[in-house]
């Protein structure tokens, strides 16, 4: 049986009604340096997913999964394959998690439990992303985050308009004026490390619906932009996983939540707004306000004295053009951080690829006498790099990472990742970020190259 296929056999014994046999691919595979992936683990995820889905399609609801040489990867593949957004069928059950534990059985092990918790976190991100935008407003998103994280001993503070005005988050407040939904910022703190350890700061774009504002998007594209808060969903899911796995690291997160709508008070092309750090921004295109709402939290994050700042956002359509859904585009000032992120992506099967943070792109965004920075810049081309250069203007003086997840974080095509259903949101790169933060917190625990 080839990789990605499963055959179902019946009446092989009294213990099981049906048995799915899935192909694991060729023997002896491990880390593929050309593909930047641990093929053994990824093959296990694929095999577990196609086997579980074959049984599920036949109505089987009690499924025993073998470890397939790596229990963690098997749990991830099986649990991710089970998930399907069905909120439209019953509004009362809209936000109920598909109970992977109700369907899956396995001899208890640390690897299985670890993989299941990572997959459950990614499925939570998928649930947030796939919900209709009229039901996942900034205030609704905040409620679900509080319900999910507070029982895990994670501190969640909801910052509203008065707090934002007091902190001079003028740029963010300006971006939200086109919608009747009030803007909100979630300030999240997970304290798993020592008290004197400097935190990692995570900042995720939380535009719960992005119409493009006055520079309106094409109608055929609009439905997918209910998931323009994928960066925020990934951060919430990552913190959920860190807490459930008790990872020894301190993390602070800031999630600005709003809608980008073409209301009467919406920002106009050519407007100039002020940021928390005093810099001025010219709005050349209101469909690219996503990077502007990250400016205030980035500047404010210096107050945490972080060891590393990470932004995660569906920032540019150019990233989807460049990489498709193959990997997440990464911009970073640190070679060490890049090496760890690349290793994390190889282990999880959710890869990353590095792009340049050159002064060439910074000049495109700042070469103007009227303001400090523009949200589009001069010339054409290099859109993902220019977006990252814009964010660098507001980042604190510490190691910095920007992850552009436009290609990986929204609707799945199903190609290359059989454990993600076609047409649903992906929740990527939740597991890669969890793995990366685990590697940071436990640097002596090296991931094996083989299964």
VMD Tcl script that draws the C-alpha trace (Angstrom):
set ca {
  {0.00 0.00 0.00}
  {1.51 3.32 -1.02}
  {1.82 6.32 1.28}
  {-1.42 8.26 1.57}
  {-3.66 5.26 0.92}
  {-5.50 2.92 3.30}
  {-7.42 -0.30 2.76}
  {-10.21 -1.35 5.12}
  {-10.76 -5.04 5.95}
  {-13.80 -6.46 7.74}
  {-14.50 -9.40 10.04}
  {-10.87 -10.24 10.78}
  {-11.71 -11.08 14.38}
  {-14.19 -10.49 17.15}
  {-12.23 -7.59 18.70}
  {-12.51 -5.15 15.78}
  {-15.39 -4.64 13.36}
  {-13.05 -3.13 10.76}
  {-9.29 -2.71 10.38}
  {-7.67 0.02 8.27}
  {-4.18 -0.75 6.95}
  {-2.32 2.39 5.82}
  {0.89 2.70 3.84}
  {3.92 4.17 5.64}
  {6.08 4.77 2.60}
  {9.61 3.43 2.07}
  {11.76 2.00 4.87}
  {14.74 3.81 6.34}
  {13.64 7.39 5.77}
  {14.58 10.09 8.27}
  {15.59 13.73 8.01}
  {15.61 14.83 4.37}
  {18.10 17.69 4.05}
  {16.85 18.67 0.62}
  {13.22 18.88 1.72}
  {13.97 20.21 5.26}
  {11.62 17.66 6.83}
  {11.69 14.55 9.00}
  {10.04 12.22 6.50}
  {9.64 9.37 8.97}
  {7.45 11.43 11.31}
  {5.54 13.04 8.47}
  {4.81 9.65 6.91}
  {3.44 8.48 10.26}
  {1.12 11.51 10.43}
  {-0.13 10.85 6.91}
  {-0.67 7.13 7.51}
  {-2.53 7.70 10.79}
  {-4.73 10.35 9.20}
  {-5.81 8.35 6.15}
  {-6.45 5.27 8.27}
  {-8.56 7.14 10.82}
  {-10.51 8.98 8.14}
  {-11.21 5.76 6.23}
  {-12.78 4.26 9.34}
  {-14.60 7.46 10.26}
  {-16.17 7.62 6.79}
  {-17.63 4.17 7.43}
  {-19.28 5.36 10.65}
  {-16.75 3.87 13.08}
  {-16.57 6.06 16.19}
  {-14.26 4.04 18.45}
  {-10.87 3.84 16.78}
  {-7.73 2.18 18.12}
  {-4.54 3.68 16.66}
  {-1.16 1.97 16.64}
  {1.96 3.98 17.37}
  {3.32 3.38 13.85}
  {6.89 3.77 15.21}
  {6.21 7.28 16.61}
  {3.24 7.73 18.95}
  {3.46 11.54 19.02}
  {3.27 11.86 15.23}
  {0.50 9.24 15.05}
  {-1.58 11.18 17.58}
  {-1.08 14.41 15.65}
  {-2.10 12.91 12.32}
  {-5.13 11.10 13.75}
  {-6.49 14.04 15.76}
  {-5.94 16.59 12.99}
  {-7.68 14.32 10.48}
  {-10.75 13.96 12.70}
  {-11.45 17.68 12.92}
  {-14.15 19.22 10.76}
  {-15.96 22.50 11.33}
  {-19.67 21.73 11.56}
  {-20.90 24.74 13.49}
  {-23.47 25.63 10.84}
  {-25.38 22.43 11.60}
  {-26.30 23.33 15.16}
  {-25.77 26.81 16.52}
  {-25.93 25.52 20.09}
  {-22.88 23.33 19.39}
  {-20.99 25.89 17.33}
  {-18.05 26.19 19.66}
  {-17.88 22.62 20.96}
  {-14.53 21.00 20.21}
  {-14.70 17.76 18.22}
  {-13.77 15.33 20.98}
  {-10.71 13.52 19.62}
  {-10.45 11.55 22.85}
  {-13.98 10.20 22.34}
  {-13.00 8.68 18.99}
  {-9.38 7.65 19.50}
  {-7.90 4.94 21.70}
  {-4.25 4.13 22.35}
  {-2.11 2.48 25.00}
  {-1.25 5.52 27.18}
  {2.21 6.99 26.62}
  {3.93 10.36 26.99}
  {4.43 10.65 23.23}
  {0.78 9.97 22.42}
  {-0.46 12.48 25.01}
  {2.00 15.14 23.84}
  {0.97 14.73 20.21}
  {-2.72 14.78 21.10}
  {-2.39 18.03 23.04}
  {-0.50 19.71 20.20}
  {-3.15 18.60 17.70}
  {-5.98 19.70 19.99}
  {-4.38 23.14 20.23}
  {-4.13 23.40 16.44}
  {-7.75 22.28 16.12}
  {-8.74 25.07 18.51}
  {-7.03 27.58 16.22}
  {-8.90 26.06 13.25}
  {-12.20 26.46 15.11}
  {-11.56 30.16 15.74}
  {-10.49 30.75 12.14}
  {-13.37 28.89 10.50}
  {-16.19 30.53 12.49}
  {-18.34 33.02 10.54}
  {-17.21 36.59 11.08}
  {-20.60 37.70 12.41}
  {-20.18 35.15 15.23}
  {-16.44 35.69 15.76}
  {-16.30 39.42 16.42}
  {-13.51 40.95 18.56}
  {-15.64 40.65 21.70}
  {-16.67 37.06 20.87}
  {-13.05 36.11 20.18}
  {-12.10 37.56 23.58}
  {-14.76 35.52 25.37}
  {-13.60 32.26 23.82}
  {-9.97 33.00 24.68}
  {-10.90 33.69 28.31}
  {-12.97 30.49 28.51}
  {-10.15 28.43 27.02}
  {-7.04 29.87 28.71}
  {-8.10 31.02 32.18}
  {-8.80 27.44 33.42}
  {-5.18 26.65 32.39}
  {-3.83 29.26 34.87}
  {-3.05 31.68 32.06}
  {-3.70 35.34 32.80}
  {-5.86 37.14 30.22}
  {-6.51 40.90 30.45}
  {-9.00 42.59 28.11}
  {-7.95 46.13 27.20}
  {-10.65 48.41 25.81}
  {-10.85 51.88 24.30}
  {-10.04 53.90 27.46}
  {-6.85 51.89 28.07}
  {-5.85 52.19 24.41}
  {-6.31 55.96 24.45}
  {-4.34 56.24 27.69}
  {-1.43 54.30 26.14}
  {-1.57 56.37 22.92}
  {-2.40 53.46 20.62}
  {-3.66 55.99 18.08}
  {-2.74 54.00 14.97}
  {-4.69 50.93 16.11}
  {-7.72 52.99 17.16}
  {-7.73 54.72 13.77}
  {-7.82 51.40 11.93}
  {-10.96 50.28 13.78}
  {-13.07 53.40 13.11}
  {-14.78 51.96 10.04}
  {-16.61 49.28 12.06}
  {-19.27 49.48 14.75}
  {-17.45 46.68 16.60}
  {-15.26 48.22 19.33}
  {-11.52 47.43 19.17}
  {-10.04 45.23 21.89}
  {-6.52 44.20 22.85}
  {-5.90 40.93 24.70}
  {-2.86 40.92 26.97}
  {-1.95 37.32 27.84}
  {0.70 36.06 30.25}
  {1.90 32.47 30.62}
  {4.49 32.09 33.38}
  {6.03 28.64 33.07}
  {9.68 29.61 33.55}
  {11.68 31.16 36.36}
  {10.51 34.51 37.65}
  {13.63 36.34 36.45}
  {13.62 34.77 32.95}
  {13.01 37.33 30.21}
  {9.83 36.49 28.30}
  {9.20 35.74 24.67}
  {6.65 38.21 23.31}
  {4.11 36.98 20.75}
  {2.05 39.49 18.76}
  {-0.71 38.24 16.47}
  {-2.87 40.11 13.98}
  {-6.49 39.84 15.06}
  {-8.57 41.38 12.26}
  {-11.72 39.28 12.65}
  {-12.93 40.44 9.25}
  {-10.96 42.34 6.64}
  {-13.07 43.83 3.84}
  {-10.15 45.99 2.72}
  {-11.78 49.14 4.07}
  {-12.33 51.85 1.48}
  {-9.90 49.99 -0.84}
  {-12.44 47.18 -1.01}
  {-11.36 43.62 -1.82}
  {-12.80 41.56 -4.67}
  {-16.01 39.76 -3.73}
  {-14.62 36.32 -4.56}
  {-11.88 36.77 -1.95}
  {-13.96 38.13 0.89}
  {-15.21 34.95 2.58}
  {-11.70 33.70 3.33}
  {-10.87 36.94 5.12}
  {-12.97 35.89 8.10}
  {-9.70 34.12 8.99}
  {-7.57 37.25 8.79}
  {-7.18 36.76 12.53}
  {-5.28 33.50 11.95}
  {-2.15 34.96 13.58}
  {-4.12 35.72 16.75}
  {-5.70 32.23 16.72}
  {-2.30 30.55 16.36}
  {-0.91 32.48 19.33}
  {-3.87 31.59 21.56}
  {-3.57 27.94 20.51}
  {0.18 27.95 21.14}
  {-0.27 29.27 24.67}
  {-2.97 26.65 25.27}
  {-0.48 23.94 24.25}
  {2.36 25.43 26.34}
  {0.13 25.45 29.42}
  {-1.22 21.93 28.90}
  {2.31 20.57 28.39}
  {3.79 22.68 31.25}
  {6.60 24.02 29.04}
  {9.09 25.92 31.26}
  {9.10 29.30 29.50}
  {7.64 32.76 30.10}
  {5.46 34.13 27.30}
  {3.63 37.43 27.01}
  {1.22 37.90 24.13}
  {-0.58 40.91 22.72}
  {-3.50 40.43 20.34}
  {-5.08 43.54 18.77}
  {-8.64 42.71 17.67}
  {-10.80 44.77 15.32}
  {-12.58 44.76 11.97}
  {-11.44 46.59 8.82}
  {-14.68 47.91 7.34}
  {-15.60 50.77 4.94}
  {-17.76 52.74 7.40}
  {-18.21 56.48 7.43}
  {-15.34 56.96 9.90}
  {-12.99 54.53 8.12}
  {-9.43 55.69 7.46}
  {-8.85 57.03 3.94}
  {-5.93 56.57 1.56}
  {-3.48 59.38 2.28}
  {-4.33 59.70 5.99}
  {-1.48 60.05 8.50}
  {-1.65 58.42 11.94}
  {0.65 58.43 14.97}
  {2.03 55.31 16.65}
  {2.68 54.58 20.33}
  {6.41 55.29 19.88}
  {5.75 58.67 18.21}
  {6.41 57.65 14.62}
  {4.00 58.76 11.90}
  {2.51 56.42 9.30}
  {1.00 57.35 5.94}
  {-1.87 55.07 4.88}
  {-1.45 54.59 1.15}
  {-3.76 51.57 0.86}
  {-6.48 50.68 3.39}
  {-6.46 47.02 2.33}
  {-3.00 46.85 3.91}
  {-3.94 48.16 7.34}
  {-3.04 44.78 8.87}
  {0.59 45.81 9.33}
  {-0.51 49.13 10.83}
  {-2.50 47.52 13.67}
  {0.68 45.64 14.67}
  {2.72 48.84 15.01}
  {1.36 49.93 18.41}
  {1.67 46.51 20.14}
  {5.16 46.07 18.68}
  {6.30 49.41 20.05}
  {4.59 48.75 23.40}
  {6.17 45.29 23.72}
  {9.50 46.89 24.69}
  {7.95 47.33 28.17}
  {8.18 43.57 28.70}
  {11.99 43.60 28.16}
  {11.70 40.49 25.94}
  {14.49 38.16 24.89}
  {12.66 37.59 21.59}
  {9.72 39.25 19.84}
  {7.63 37.28 17.32}
  {4.86 38.65 15.10}
  {2.49 36.27 13.33}
  {0.12 37.52 10.68}
  {-1.59 36.82 7.37}
  {0.26 39.90 6.15}
  {0.75 39.75 2.38}
  {-0.79 37.93 -0.56}
  {2.70 37.91 -2.05}
  {3.76 35.25 0.44}
  {1.09 32.90 -0.90}
  {2.33 33.62 -4.42}
  {5.92 32.84 -3.40}
  {5.48 29.71 -1.28}
  {1.88 28.60 -1.71}
  {0.88 26.42 1.24}
  {4.27 24.67 1.37}
  {5.76 26.64 4.26}
  {5.55 29.78 6.37}
  {7.69 32.72 5.35}
  {10.06 33.83 8.13}
  {12.00 37.06 8.58}
  {14.45 37.23 11.48}
  {17.42 39.20 12.73}
  {18.98 36.14 14.40}
  {20.68 33.20 12.67}
  {20.42 31.16 15.89}
  {16.67 31.69 16.08}
  {16.33 30.76 12.41}
  {18.22 27.49 12.91}
  {15.88 26.52 15.76}
  {12.75 27.50 13.82}
  {13.92 25.51 10.81}
  {14.56 22.47 13.02}
  {11.14 22.83 14.64}
  {9.46 22.96 11.23}
  {11.31 19.85 10.10}
  {10.16 17.92 13.19}
  {6.51 18.95 12.95}
  {6.21 18.67 9.16}
  {4.99 22.29 9.09}
  {8.02 23.92 7.50}
  {9.36 27.47 7.41}
  {11.48 29.32 4.87}
  {13.65 32.39 5.43}
  {13.31 35.69 3.55}
  {15.66 38.70 3.69}
  {15.36 41.68 6.05}
  {17.53 44.04 3.99}
  {17.89 47.81 4.20}
  {16.86 47.84 0.54}
  {13.27 47.16 1.63}
  {13.46 49.52 4.61}
  {14.34 52.39 2.25}
  {11.25 51.59 0.18}
  {9.09 52.12 3.28}
  {10.84 55.13 4.82}
  {12.19 57.17 1.89}
  {9.80 60.09 2.28}
  {10.14 63.58 3.74}
  {6.57 63.93 4.99}
  {6.24 60.96 7.40}
  {8.42 58.38 9.12}
  {7.06 55.31 7.32}
  {4.44 54.35 4.71}
  {2.28 51.25 4.82}
  {2.95 50.36 1.15}
  {6.14 52.18 0.20}
  {7.74 53.06 -3.09}
  {8.00 50.94 -6.23}
  {6.66 47.50 -6.97}
  {7.50 43.94 -5.95}
  {8.89 42.35 -2.80}
  {5.60 42.83 -0.93}
  {6.32 40.30 1.88}
  {9.77 41.82 2.46}
  {8.39 45.33 2.53}
  {5.73 44.27 5.04}
  {8.40 42.84 7.33}
  {10.54 45.98 6.89}
  {7.56 48.07 8.00}
  {7.21 46.02 11.20}
  {10.93 46.32 11.92}
  {10.47 50.08 12.28}
  {8.44 49.46 15.45}
  {10.11 46.35 16.89}
  {12.02 46.61 20.20}
  {15.81 46.35 20.16}
  {16.00 42.59 20.64}
  {15.93 39.47 18.48}
  {12.96 39.74 16.14}
  {10.97 37.25 14.07}
  {8.10 37.89 11.72}
  {6.08 34.94 10.39}
  {3.91 35.64 7.34}
  {1.29 32.87 7.33}
  {-0.92 34.00 4.42}
  {-0.16 30.85 2.44}
  {-0.22 28.39 5.33}
  {-2.67 29.83 7.86}
  {-5.90 30.11 5.91}
  {-7.91 27.72 3.70}
  {-6.32 24.30 3.10}
  {-6.11 22.87 -0.41}
  {-5.60 19.38 1.02}
  {-2.53 18.90 -1.19}
  {0.58 17.72 0.64}
  {-1.16 17.56 4.02}
  {-3.79 14.78 3.95}
  {-4.49 15.28 7.66}
  {-5.93 18.77 6.94}
  {-9.33 18.65 5.28}
  {-9.67 20.46 1.98}
  {-11.62 23.71 2.25}
  {-11.14 24.15 6.01}
  {-8.83 26.51 7.86}
  {-5.51 25.00 8.83}
  {-4.44 26.41 12.21}
  {-0.87 26.39 10.93}
  {1.86 26.86 12.14}
  {0.70 26.15 15.73}
  {2.70 22.95 16.24}
  {5.87 24.48 14.78}
  {5.65 27.43 17.16}
  {5.04 25.13 20.14}
  {8.00 22.96 19.14}
  {10.22 26.03 18.69}
  {9.36 27.41 22.14}
  {9.95 23.96 23.64}
  {13.41 23.88 22.03}
  {14.15 27.34 23.44}
  {13.13 26.30 26.94}
  {14.88 22.91 26.85}
  {17.97 23.51 24.66}
  {19.74 20.33 25.84}
  {16.84 18.11 24.74}
  {17.80 17.65 21.10}
  {15.20 16.24 18.73}
  {16.31 12.96 17.15}
  {16.85 12.98 13.42}
  {15.16 9.59 13.05}
  {11.83 8.23 14.30}
}
mol new
graphics top color blue
foreach p $ca { graphics top sphere $p radius 0.5 }
foreach p [lrange $ca 0 end-1] q [lrange $ca 1 end] { graphics top cylinder $p $q radius 0.2 }
display resetview
